[in-house]
Amino acid sequence: MIETDKIENTAFIKKSIGYLESRGFTNIKADVTDCEIPKSYIRKSTGDKVTPDIVAMKNGRKYFFEISLKSDKPKLLKSKWLFLDTLSRMNSNRFRIITTKGHFKFTDTMLEDINLTNKTPIKI
C-alpha cells in the first residue's frame, strides 16, 4: 500500500497483524504508529522511500507482507511489489500479499499485469 493509503487504512493493517500473530509469526514490524517501523529502502532515481507494510519472522525466515487495497496510483504500487519480490528472492526471504473482500479482483489484475501470477493473496 502506498503512503497516502496507509493513513486511511491503519485498522486493516492492525487486523492483519493480529491474523499473522495467530498464525505463529513473531518479531512483527509494521508501518503504523503503534509498532516498530521496518527498514526503508530509498529509490535512487526518484529519492522515494519504499517501506514494506509488514515484516515478520517465522521459523527463522523473514516474510515481507504487502496490503493490497484499491489505489489511485497502481503504477507506484506495481513497482513497489516488484521491488519487494525481487528483494525477497535475492535474500531467500518470502513475499506475500494480504487482501480483503472487495479488493480481490483489483489484486488479481495487478498481479497479472506484473507477471506475479504465482503469488496467491492471503484473504482476510
N, CA, C and O atoms as CSV, one atom per row, in Angstrom:
chain,resi,resn,atom,element,x,y,z
A,1,MET,N,N,0.855,-1.155,0.000
A,1,MET,CA,C,0.000,0.000,0.000
A,1,MET,C,C,0.905,1.221,0.000
A,1,MET,O,O,1.972,1.206,0.613
A,2,ILE,N,N,0.485,2.275,-0.682
A,2,ILE,CA,C,1.308,3.477,-0.756
A,2,ILE,C,C,1.033,4.370,0.453
A,2,ILE,O,O,0.046,4.187,1.165
A,3,GLU,N,N,1.918,5.331,0.668
A,3,GLU,CA,C,1.886,6.163,1.878
A,3,GLU,C,C,0.537,6.833,2.125
A,3,GLU,O,O,0.065,6.853,3.262
A,4,THR,N,N,-0.096,7.382,1.082
A,4,THR,CA,C,-1.357,8.092,1.292
A,4,THR,C,C,-2.476,7.161,1.754
A,4,THR,O,O,-3.371,7.585,2.485
A,5,ASP,N,N,-2.430,5.901,1.335
A,5,ASP,CA,C,-3.461,4.948,1.733
A,5,ASP,C,C,-3.233,4.392,3.131
A,5,ASP,O,O,-4.182,3.939,3.771
A,6,LYS,N,N,-1.994,4.413,3.622
A,6,LYS,CA,C,-1.690,3.839,4.938
A,6,LYS,C,C,-2.397,4.595,6.056
A,6,LYS,O,O,-2.826,3.992,7.040
A,7,ILE,N,N,-2.519,5.884,5.914
A,7,ILE,CA,C,-3.169,6.701,6.948
A,7,ILE,C,C,-4.641,6.310,7.084
A,7,ILE,O,O,-5.173,6.223,8.191
A,8,GLU,N,N,-5.288,6.076,5.944
A,8,GLU,CA,C,-6.713,5.755,5.950
A,8,GLU,C,C,-6.998,4.327,6.411
A,8,GLU,O,O,-8.084,4.053,6.921
A,9,ASN,N,N,-6.052,3.425,6.241
A,9,ASN,CA,C,-6.320,2.005,6.469
A,9,ASN,C,C,-5.490,1.394,7.587
A,9,ASN,O,O,-5.111,0.227,7.495
A,10,THR,N,N,-5.200,2.145,8.632
A,10,THR,CA,C,-4.417,1.597,9.744
A,10,THR,C,C,-5.167,0.479,10.465
A,10,THR,O,O,-4.542,-0.434,11.005
A,11,ALA,N,N,-6.499,0.540,10.481
A,11,ALA,CA,C,-7.282,-0.501,11.146
A,11,ALA,C,C,-7.096,-1.847,10.448
A,11,ALA,O,O,-7.011,-2.880,11.112
A,12,PHE,N,N,-7.032,-1.846,9.127
A,12,PHE,CA,C,-6.835,-3.100,8.403
A,12,PHE,C,C,-5.419,-3.639,8.610
A,12,PHE,O,O,-5.221,-4.853,8.663
A,13,ILE,N,N,-4.444,-2.756,8.726
A,13,ILE,CA,C,-3.075,-3.196,8.995
A,13,ILE,C,C,-3.019,-3.867,10.368
A,13,ILE,O,O,-2.386,-4.913,10.518
A,14,LYS,N,N,-3.676,-3.275,11.371
A,14,LYS,CA,C,-3.699,-3.873,12.709
A,14,LYS,C,C,-4.434,-5.212,12.713
A,14,LYS,O,O,-4.042,-6.133,13.429
A,15,LYS,N,N,-5.497,-5.321,11.918
A,15,LYS,CA,C,-6.220,-6.587,11.801
A,15,LYS,C,C,-5.305,-7.646,11.172
A,15,LYS,O,O,-5.326,-8.807,11.580
A,16,SER,N,N,-4.513,-7.247,10.190
A,16,SER,CA,C,-3.575,-8.166,9.535
A,16,SER,C,C,-2.490,-8.615,10.506
A,16,SER,O,O,-2.072,-9.772,10.475
A,17,ILE,N,N,-2.033,-7.710,11.365
A,17,ILE,CA,C,-1.027,-8.065,12.369
A,17,ILE,C,C,-1.590,-9.120,13.316
A,17,ILE,O,O,-0.906,-10.088,13.647
A,18,GLY,N,N,-2.825,-8.936,13.747
A,18,GLY,CA,C,-3.473,-9.928,14.610
A,18,GLY,C,C,-3.593,-11.282,13.926
A,18,GLY,O,O,-3.390,-12.318,14.560
A,19,TYR,N,N,-3.919,-11.282,12.642
A,19,TYR,CA,C,-4.001,-12.523,11.868
A,19,TYR,C,C,-2.646,-13.217,11.820
A,19,TYR,O,O,-2.560,-14.431,12.007
A,20,LEU,N,N,-1.584,-12.447,11.570
A,20,LEU,CA,C,-0.244,-13.028,11.479
A,20,LEU,C,C,0.223,-13.572,12.825
A,20,LEU,O,O,0.860,-14.624,12.881
A,21,GLU,N,N,-0.094,-12.856,13.925
A,21,GLU,CA,C,0.271,-13.341,15.254
A,21,GLU,C,C,-0.413,-14.673,15.545
A,21,GLU,O,O,0.189,-15.565,16.143
A,22,SER,N,N,-1.668,-14.808,15.124
A,22,SER,CA,C,-2.382,-16.068,15.368
A,22,SER,C,C,-1.822,-17.214,14.525
A,22,SER,O,O,-2.034,-18.382,14.852
A,23,ARG,N,N,-1.118,-16.897,13.457
A,23,ARG,CA,C,-0.506,-17.905,12.582
A,23,ARG,C,C,0.929,-18.250,12.995
A,23,ARG,O,O,1.587,-19.049,12.329
A,24,GLY,N,N,1.420,-17.651,14.091
A,24,GLY,CA,C,2.730,-18.031,14.614
A,24,GLY,C,C,3.877,-17.137,14.188
A,24,GLY,O,O,5.034,-17.488,14.418
A,25,PHE,N,N,3.603,-16.002,13.580
A,25,PHE,CA,C,4.671,-15.079,13.196
A,25,PHE,C,C,5.126,-14.296,14.423
A,25,PHE,O,O,4.321,-13.950,15.288
A,26,THR,N,N,6.426,-14.023,14.486
A,26,THR,CA,C,6.993,-13.279,15.606
A,26,THR,C,C,7.775,-12.081,15.078
A,26,THR,O,O,7.954,-11.925,13.870
A,27,ASN,N,N,8.235,-11.244,15.994
A,27,ASN,CA,C,9.055,-10.077,15.657
A,27,ASN,C,C,8.407,-9.261,14.545
A,27,ASN,O,O,9.056,-8.926,13.554
A,28,ILE,N,N,7.132,-8.946,14.712
A,28,ILE,CA,C,6.365,-8.261,13.672
A,28,ILE,C,C,6.644,-6.762,13.736
A,28,ILE,O,O,6.526,-6.129,14.785
A,29,LYS,N,N,7.014,-6.219,12.587
A,29,LYS,CA,C,7.222,-4.787,12.440
A,29,LYS,C,C,6.253,-4.294,11.383
A,29,LYS,O,O,6.100,-4.926,10.337
A,30,ALA,N,N,5.594,-3.164,11.644
A,30,ALA,CA,C,4.607,-2.651,10.700
A,30,ALA,C,C,4.750,-1.147,10.561
A,30,ALA,O,O,5.255,-0.469,11.456
A,31,ASP,N,N,4.309,-0.651,9.451
A,31,ASP,CA,C,4.415,0.774,9.153
A,31,ASP,C,C,3.166,1.509,9.656
A,31,ASP,O,O,2.452,2.149,8.883
A,32,VAL,N,N,2.919,1.403,10.971
A,32,VAL,CA,C,1.854,2.139,11.646
A,32,VAL,C,C,2.447,2.789,12.892
A,32,VAL,O,O,3.579,2.482,13.268
A,33,THR,N,N,1.716,3.660,13.522
A,33,THR,CA,C,2.251,4.453,14.623
A,33,THR,C,C,2.552,3.626,15.874
A,33,THR,O,O,3.486,3.959,16.603
A,34,ASP,N,N,1.789,2.554,16.151
A,34,ASP,CA,C,1.956,1.786,17.388
A,34,ASP,C,C,3.145,0.839,17.363
A,34,ASP,O,O,3.690,0.508,18.416
A,35,CYS,N,N,3.549,0.403,16.196
A,35,CYS,CA,C,4.561,-0.647,16.069
A,35,CYS,C,C,5.916,-0.085,15.642
A,35,CYS,O,O,6.042,1.060,15.209
A,36,GLU,N,N,6.924,-0.951,15.786
A,36,GLU,CA,C,8.246,-0.625,15.279
A,36,GLU,C,C,8.193,-0.620,13.750
A,36,GLU,O,O,7.613,-1.519,13.141
A,37,ILE,N,N,8.798,0.393,13.139
A,37,ILE,CA,C,8.743,0.556,11.686
A,37,ILE,C,C,9.833,-0.284,11.031
A,37,ILE,O,O,10.981,-0.255,11.475
A,38,PRO,N,N,9.489,-1.043,9.966
A,38,PRO,CA,C,10.505,-1.850,9.284
A,38,PRO,C,C,11.489,-0.979,8.504
A,38,PRO,O,O,11.258,0.212,8.295
A,39,LYS,N,N,12.577,-1.591,8.083
A,39,LYS,CA,C,13.619,-0.886,7.340
A,39,LYS,C,C,13.062,-0.342,6.025
A,39,LYS,O,O,12.326,-1.033,5.320
A,40,SER,N,N,13.418,0.899,5.702
A,40,SER,CA,C,13.009,1.522,4.449
A,40,SER,C,C,14.149,1.463,3.445
A,40,SER,O,O,15.323,1.453,3.814
A,41,TYR,N,N,13.788,1.425,2.192
A,41,TYR,CA,C,14.759,1.445,1.106
A,41,TYR,C,C,14.491,2.693,0.273
A,41,TYR,O,O,13.337,3.067,0.066
A,42,ILE,N,N,15.553,3.335,-0.204
A,42,ILE,CA,C,15.393,4.568,-0.964
A,42,ILE,C,C,15.674,4.301,-2.433
A,42,ILE,O,O,16.697,3.717,-2.790
A,43,ARG,N,N,14.753,4.735,-3.274
A,43,ARG,CA,C,14.880,4.582,-4.714
A,43,ARG,C,C,15.837,5.655,-5.224
A,43,ARG,O,O,15.584,6.847,-5.049
A,44,LYS,N,N,16.931,5.238,-5.852
A,44,LYS,CA,C,17.952,6.189,-6.288
A,44,LYS,C,C,17.437,7.174,-7.331
A,44,LYS,O,O,17.761,8.361,-7.272
A,45,SER,N,N,16.649,6.705,-8.274
A,45,SER,CA,C,16.216,7.563,-9.379
A,45,SER,C,C,15.320,8.709,-8.917
A,45,SER,O,O,15.461,9.830,-9.406
A,46,THR,N,N,14.404,8.451,-7.986
A,46,THR,CA,C,13.469,9.487,-7.561
A,46,THR,C,C,13.678,9.951,-6.129
A,46,THR,O,O,13.204,11.023,-5.753
A,47,GLY,N,N,14.370,9.173,-5.334
A,47,GLY,CA,C,14.573,9.522,-3.936
A,47,GLY,C,C,13.399,9.139,-3.048
A,47,GLY,O,O,13.365,9.517,-1.877
A,48,ASP,N,N,12.429,8.392,-3.587
A,48,ASP,CA,C,11.270,7.950,-2.818
A,48,ASP,C,C,11.650,6.828,-1.866
A,48,ASP,O,O,12.545,6.031,-2.151
A,49,LYS,N,N,10.953,6.773,-0.720
A,49,LYS,CA,C,11.151,5.694,0.238
A,49,LYS,C,C,10.217,4.544,-0.085
A,49,LYS,O,O,9.050,4.751,-0.419
A,50,VAL,N,N,10.740,3.335,0.016
A,50,VAL,CA,C,9.932,2.133,-0.147
A,50,VAL,C,C,10.011,1.373,1.177
A,50,VAL,O,O,11.069,0.876,1.563
A,51,THR,N,N,8.871,1.294,1.861
A,51,THR,CA,C,8.798,0.609,3.147
A,51,THR,C,C,7.748,-0.488,3.061
A,51,THR,O,O,6.602,-0.207,2.709
A,52,PRO,N,N,8.104,-1.728,3.373
A,52,PRO,CA,C,7.093,-2.790,3.379
A,52,PRO,C,C,6.037,-2.503,4.445
A,52,PRO,O,O,6.338,-1.919,5.485
A,53,ASP,N,N,4.803,-2.916,4.179
A,53,ASP,CA,C,3.734,-2.679,5.147
A,53,ASP,C,C,3.980,-3.451,6.439
A,53,ASP,O,O,3.867,-2.893,7.530
A,54,ILE,N,N,4.316,-4.737,6.315
A,54,ILE,CA,C,4.560,-5.578,7.490
A,54,ILE,C,C,5.759,-6.484,7.201
A,54,ILE,O,O,5.884,-7.043,6.112
A,55,VAL,N,N,6.636,-6.616,8.197
A,55,VAL,CA,C,7.755,-7.556,8.121
A,55,VAL,C,C,7.662,-8.431,9.367
A,55,VAL,O,O,7.505,-7.923,10.478
A,56,ALA,N,N,7.761,-9.762,9.177
A,56,ALA,CA,C,7.644,-10.687,10.305
A,56,ALA,C,C,8.597,-11.855,10.113
A,56,ALA,O,O,9.099,-12.095,9.015
A,57,MET,N,N,8.835,-12.572,11.195
A,57,MET,CA,C,9.702,-13.753,11.173
A,57,MET,C,C,8.874,-14.987,11.526
A,57,MET,O,O,7.967,-14.934,12.357
A,58,LYS,N,N,9.212,-16.101,10.870
A,58,LYS,CA,C,8.608,-17.382,11.211
A,58,LYS,C,C,9.587,-18.475,10.812
A,58,LYS,O,O,10.038,-18.533,9.668
A,59,ASN,N,N,9.908,-19.331,11.757
A,59,ASN,CA,C,10.845,-20.440,11.529
A,59,ASN,C,C,12.186,-19.955,10.983
A,59,ASN,O,O,12.781,-20.611,10.128
A,60,GLY,N,N,12.662,-18.818,11.467
A,60,GLY,CA,C,13.970,-18.307,11.053
A,60,GLY,C,C,13.990,-17.660,9.687
A,60,GLY,O,O,15.070,-17.358,9.179
A,61,ARG,N,N,12.856,-17.436,9.077
A,61,ARG,CA,C,12.782,-16.853,7.744
A,61,ARG,C,C,12.000,-15.544,7.795
A,61,ARG,O,O,10.976,-15.448,8.471
A,62,LYS,N,N,12.489,-14.542,7.077
A,62,LYS,CA,C,11.844,-13.236,7.057
A,62,LYS,C,C,10.761,-13.207,5.977
A,62,LYS,O,O,10.964,-13.684,4.861
A,63,TYR,N,N,9.620,-12.643,6.328
A,63,TYR,CA,C,8.496,-12.501,5.412
A,63,TYR,C,C,8.169,-11.020,5.241
A,63,TYR,O,O,8.082,-10.276,6.218
A,64,PHE,N,N,7.987,-10.601,3.987
A,64,PHE,CA,C,7.513,-9.260,3.676
A,64,PHE,C,C,6.041,-9.384,3.298
A,64,PHE,O,O,5.685,-10.200,2.448
A,65,PHE,N,N,5.185,-8.579,3.926
A,65,PHE,CA,C,3.759,-8.593,3.617
A,65,PHE,C,C,3.352,-7.223,3.099
A,65,PHE,O,O,3.730,-6.191,3.654
A,66,GLU,N,N,2.571,-7.235,2.020
A,66,GLU,CA,C,2.025,-6.010,1.452
A,66,GLU,C,C,0.507,-6.097,1.533
A,66,GLU,O,O,-0.082,-7.142,1.257
A,67,ILE,N,N,-0.111,-4.999,1.911
A,67,ILE,CA,C,-1.556,-4.920,1.965
A,67,ILE,C,C,-2.040,-4.443,0.596
A,67,ILE,O,O,-1.577,-3.420,0.091
A,68,SER,N,N,-2.963,-5.181,0.002
A,68,SER,CA,C,-3.477,-4.817,-1.316
A,68,SER,C,C,-4.897,-4.292,-1.194
A,68,SER,O,O,-5.839,-5.054,-0.975
A,69,LEU,N,N,-5.036,-2.996,-1.337
A,69,LEU,CA,C,-6.336,-2.342,-1.370
A,69,LEU,C,C,-6.378,-1.476,-2.615
A,69,LEU,O,O,-5.337,-1.041,-3.108
A,70,LYS,N,N,-7.575,-1.223,-3.126
A,70,LYS,CA,C,-7.707,-0.413,-4.339
A,70,LYS,C,C,-7.008,0.921,-4.138
A,70,LYS,O,O,-7.125,1.546,-3.084
A,71,SER,N,N,-6.271,1.354,-5.179
A,71,SER,CA,C,-5.451,2.544,-5.062
A,71,SER,C,C,-5.623,3.432,-6.287
A,71,SER,O,O,-5.967,2.966,-7.373
A,72,ASP,N,N,-5.374,4.724,-6.086
A,72,ASP,CA,C,-5.419,5.680,-7.194
A,72,ASP,C,C,-4.137,5.654,-8.014
A,72,ASP,O,O,-4.114,6.141,-9.144
A,73,LYS,N,N,-3.070,5.090,-7.454
A,73,LYS,CA,C,-1.777,5.064,-8.128
A,73,LYS,C,C,-1.287,3.618,-8.280
A,73,LYS,O,O,-0.373,3.196,-7.572
A,74,PRO,N,N,-1.895,2.857,-9.206
A,74,PRO,CA,C,-1.499,1.453,-9.344
A,74,PRO,C,C,-0.079,1.282,-9.885
A,74,PRO,O,O,0.569,0.279,-9.583
A,75,LYS,N,N,0.413,2.220,-10.664
A,75,LYS,CA,C,1.766,2.090,-11.216
A,75,LYS,C,C,2.813,2.118,-10.096
A,75,LYS,O,O,3.770,1.343,-10.121
A,76,LEU,N,N,2.636,2.995,-9.131
A,76,LEU,CA,C,3.548,3.076,-7.989
A,76,LEU,C,C,3.472,1.804,-7.153
A,76,LEU,O,O,4.490,1.314,-6.664
A,77,LEU,N,N,2.277,1.278,-6.993
A,77,LEU,CA,C,2.084,0.047,-6.229
A,77,LEU,C,C,2.740,-1.143,-6.929
A,77,LEU,O,O,3.351,-1.987,-6.273
A,78,LYS,N,N,2.618,-1.214,-8.249
A,78,LYS,CA,C,3.240,-2.297,-9.012
A,78,LYS,C,C,4.755,-2.272,-8.872
A,78,LYS,O,O,5.377,-3.318,-8.688
A,79,SER,N,N,5.349,-1.098,-8.956
A,79,SER,CA,C,6.809,-1.016,-8.842
A,79,SER,C,C,7.269,-1.398,-7.438
A,79,SER,O,O,8.328,-2.004,-7.276
A,80,LYS,N,N,6.479,-1.048,-6.423
A,80,LYS,CA,C,6.822,-1.423,-5.053
A,80,LYS,C,C,6.764,-2.938,-4.884
A,80,LYS,O,O,7.653,-3.524,-4.266
A,81,TRP,N,N,5.727,-3.577,-5.426
A,81,TRP,CA,C,5.601,-5.023,-5.318
A,81,TRP,C,C,6.735,-5.729,-6.046
A,81,TRP,O,O,7.287,-6.701,-5.532
A,82,LEU,N,N,7.088,-5.255,-7.230
A,82,LEU,CA,C,8.189,-5.874,-7.974
A,82,LEU,C,C,9.503,-5.746,-7.212
A,82,LEU,O,O,10.291,-6.690,-7.160
A,83,PHE,N,N,9.736,-4.577,-6.621
A,83,PHE,CA,C,10.963,-4.374,-5.843
A,83,PHE,C,C,11.013,-5.321,-4.649
A,83,PHE,O,O,12.032,-5.971,-4.415
A,84,LEU,N,N,9.918,-5.403,-3.894
A,84,LEU,CA,C,9.899,-6.261,-2.709
A,84,LEU,C,C,9.994,-7.742,-3.083
A,84,LEU,O,O,10.611,-8.520,-2.356
A,85,ASP,N,N,9.395,-8.138,-4.200
A,85,ASP,CA,C,9.514,-9.515,-4.647
A,85,ASP,C,C,10.952,-9.841,-5.024
A,85,ASP,O,O,11.471,-10.897,-4.660
A,86,THR,N,N,11.595,-8.937,-5.753
A,86,THR,CA,C,12.986,-9.141,-6.148
A,86,THR,C,C,13.903,-9.180,-4.928
A,86,THR,O,O,14.785,-10.033,-4.837
A,87,LEU,N,N,13.695,-8.263,-3.999
A,87,LEU,CA,C,14.494,-8.211,-2.777
A,87,LEU,C,C,14.341,-9.498,-1.967
A,87,LEU,O,O,15.322,-10.036,-1.455
A,88,SER,N,N,13.124,-9.980,-1.856
A,88,SER,CA,C,12.898,-11.201,-1.077
A,88,SER,C,C,13.533,-12.418,-1.743
A,88,SER,O,O,14.066,-13.287,-1.052
A,89,ARG,N,N,13.486,-12.495,-3.068
A,89,ARG,CA,C,14.109,-13.633,-3.751
A,89,ARG,C,C,15.631,-13.574,-3.670
A,89,ARG,O,O,16.281,-14.618,-3.610
A,90,MET,N,N,16.207,-12.384,-3.667
A,90,MET,CA,C,17.664,-12.251,-3.570
A,90,MET,C,C,18.184,-12.772,-2.237
A,90,MET,O,O,19.255,-13.378,-2.179
A,91,ASN,N,N,17.437,-12.542,-1.174
A,91,ASN,CA,C,17.887,-12.894,0.172
A,91,ASN,C,C,17.226,-14.148,0.724
A,91,ASN,O,O,17.293,-14.396,1.928
A,92,SER,N,N,16.592,-14.939,-0.125
A,92,SER,CA,C,15.893,-16.171,0.279
A,92,SER,C,C,14.832,-15.904,1.345
A,92,SER,O,O,14.651,-16.700,2.266
A,93,ASN,N,N,14.142,-14.789,1.211
A,93,ASN,CA,C,13.031,-14.462,2.096
A,93,ASN,C,C,11.726,-14.773,1.370
A,93,ASN,O,O,11.741,-15.342,0.278
A,94,ARG,N,N,10.622,-14.408,1.960
A,94,ARG,CA,C,9.317,-14.643,1.349
A,94,ARG,C,C,8.563,-13.321,1.203
A,94,ARG,O,O,8.712,-12.413,2.021
A,95,PHE,N,N,7.750,-13.229,0.144
A,95,PHE,CA,C,6.921,-12.055,-0.117
A,95,PHE,C,C,5.483,-12.518,-0.291
A,95,PHE,O,O,5.199,-13.371,-1.132
A,96,ARG,N,N,4.578,-11.960,0.500
A,96,ARG,CA,C,3.170,-12.324,0.452
A,96,ARG,C,C,2.324,-11.055,0.352
A,96,ARG,O,O,2.743,-9.972,0.759
A,97,ILE,N,N,1.126,-11.220,-0.201
A,97,ILE,CA,C,0.184,-10.111,-0.345
A,97,ILE,C,C,-1.074,-10.458,0.436
A,97,ILE,O,O,-1.605,-11.564,0.332
A,98,ILE,N,N,-1.539,-9.491,1.221
A,98,ILE,CA,C,-2.755,-9.662,2.027
A,98,ILE,C,C,-3.834,-8.756,1.434
A,98,ILE,O,O,-3.578,-7.590,1.136
A,99,THR,N,N,-5.037,-9.300,1.266
A,99,THR,CA,C,-6.138,-8.514,0.730
A,99,THR,C,C,-7.425,-8.853,1.480
A,99,THR,O,O,-7.441,-9.741,2.333
A,100,THR,N,N,-8.475,-8.156,1.161
A,100,THR,CA,C,-9.747,-8.362,1.844
A,100,THR,C,C,-10.897,-8.319,0.842
A,100,THR,O,O,-10.702,-8.028,-0.338
A,101,LYS,N,N,-12.079,-8.611,1.327
A,101,LYS,CA,C,-13.271,-8.654,0.481
A,101,LYS,C,C,-13.455,-7.317,-0.247
A,101,LYS,O,O,-13.334,-6.247,0.348
A,102,GLY,N,N,-13.748,-7.405,-1.536
A,102,GLY,CA,C,-13.952,-6.202,-2.341
A,102,GLY,C,C,-12.696,-5.752,-3.066
A,102,GLY,O,O,-12.750,-4.845,-3.897
A,103,HIS,N,N,-11.568,-6.374,-2.762
A,103,HIS,CA,C,-10.298,-5.978,-3.383
A,103,HIS,C,C,-9.618,-7.147,-4.102
A,103,HIS,O,O,-8.492,-7.006,-4.580
A,104,PHE,N,N,-10.301,-8.315,-4.184
A,104,PHE,CA,C,-9.702,-9.496,-4.809
A,104,PHE,C,C,-9.426,-9.268,-6.288
A,104,PHE,O,O,-8.333,-9.568,-6.768
A,105,LYS,N,N,-10.405,-8.740,-7.011
A,105,LYS,CA,C,-10.265,-8.540,-8.456
A,105,LYS,C,C,-9.139,-7.558,-8.746
A,105,LYS,O,O,-8.332,-7.790,-9.647
A,106,PHE,N,N,-9.076,-6.466,-7.996
A,106,PHE,CA,C,-8.003,-5.479,-8.160
A,106,PHE,C,C,-6.648,-6.140,-7.952
A,106,PHE,O,O,-5.722,-5.917,-8.732
A,107,THR,N,N,-6.526,-6.941,-6.916
A,107,THR,CA,C,-5.257,-7.609,-6.604
A,107,THR,C,C,-4.866,-8.590,-7.697
A,107,THR,O,O,-3.711,-8.612,-8.123
A,108,ASP,N,N,-5.814,-9.406,-8.158
A,108,ASP,CA,C,-5.518,-10.369,-9.220
A,108,ASP,C,C,-5.091,-9.668,-10.508
A,108,ASP,O,O,-4.165,-10.123,-11.180
A,109,THR,N,N,-5.747,-8.582,-10.853
A,109,THR,CA,C,-5.394,-7.831,-12.055
A,109,THR,C,C,-3.989,-7.254,-11.940
A,109,THR,O,O,-3.216,-7.297,-12.897
A,110,MET,N,N,-3.660,-6.718,-10.773
A,110,MET,CA,C,-2.322,-6.148,-10.564
A,110,MET,C,C,-1.258,-7.238,-10.671
A,110,MET,O,O,-0.220,-7.027,-11.299
A,111,LEU,N,N,-1.500,-8.392,-10.071
A,111,LEU,CA,C,-0.539,-9.485,-10.125
A,111,LEU,C,C,-0.352,-10.003,-11.555
A,111,LEU,O,O,0.762,-10.360,-11.940
A,112,GLU,N,N,-1.419,-10.045,-12.332
A,112,GLU,CA,C,-1.306,-10.444,-13.735
A,112,GLU,C,C,-0.500,-9.439,-14.535
A,112,GLU,O,O,0.306,-9.822,-15.383
A,113,ASP,N,N,-0.711,-8.158,-14.274
A,113,ASP,CA,C,-0.014,-7.100,-15.009
A,113,ASP,C,C,1.495,-7.158,-14.828
A,113,ASP,O,O,2.242,-6.824,-15.747
A,114,ILE,N,N,1.951,-7.579,-13.652
A,114,ILE,CA,C,3.395,-7.597,-13.388
A,114,ILE,C,C,3.968,-9.013,-13.371
A,114,ILE,O,O,5.076,-9.235,-12.882
A,115,ASN,N,N,3.206,-9.970,-13.907
A,115,ASN,CA,C,3.640,-11.361,-14.042
A,115,ASN,C,C,4.030,-12.012,-12.710
A,115,ASN,O,O,5.026,-12.730,-12.632
A,116,LEU,N,N,3.250,-11.758,-11.687
A,116,LEU,CA,C,3.432,-12.425,-10.406
A,116,LEU,C,C,2.234,-13.341,-10.139
A,116,LEU,O,O,1.713,-13.389,-9.025
A,117,THR,N,N,1.812,-14.059,-11.165
A,117,THR,CA,C,0.632,-14.914,-11.020
A,117,THR,C,C,0.886,-16.109,-10.114
A,117,THR,O,O,-0.061,-16.786,-9.713
A,118,ASN,N,N,2.156,-16.385,-9.782
A,118,ASN,CA,C,2.450,-17.469,-8.847
A,118,ASN,C,C,2.139,-17.076,-7.404
A,118,ASN,O,O,2.131,-17.944,-6.531
A,119,LYS,N,N,1.886,-15.812,-7.130
A,119,LYS,CA,C,1.530,-15.344,-5.792
A,119,LYS,C,C,0.037,-15.516,-5.570
A,119,LYS,O,O,-0.777,-15.073,-6.381
A,120,THR,N,N,-0.314,-16.155,-4.480
A,120,THR,CA,C,-1.720,-16.295,-4.097
A,120,THR,C,C,-1.954,-15.366,-2.913
A,120,THR,O,O,-1.327,-15.539,-1.869
A,121,PRO,N,N,-2.851,-14.374,-3.053
A,121,PRO,CA,C,-3.076,-13.445,-1.948
A,121,PRO,C,C,-3.693,-14.129,-0.730
A,121,PRO,O,O,-4.491,-15.057,-0.862
A,122,ILE,N,N,-3.320,-13.666,0.436
A,122,ILE,CA,C,-3.906,-14.119,1.689
A,122,ILE,C,C,-5.193,-13.325,1.876
A,122,ILE,O,O,-5.166,-12.095,1.912
A,123,LYS,N,N,-6.307,-14.017,1.992
A,123,LYS,CA,C,-7.612,-13.348,2.085
A,123,LYS,C,C,-8.052,-13.292,3.533
A,123,LYS,O,O,-8.253,-14.323,4.174
A,124,ILE,N,N,-8.201,-12.073,4.045
A,124,ILE,CA,C,-8.648,-11.882,5.422
A,124,ILE,C,C,-10.064,-11.336,5.411
A,124,ILE,O,O,-10.643,-11.099,6.471
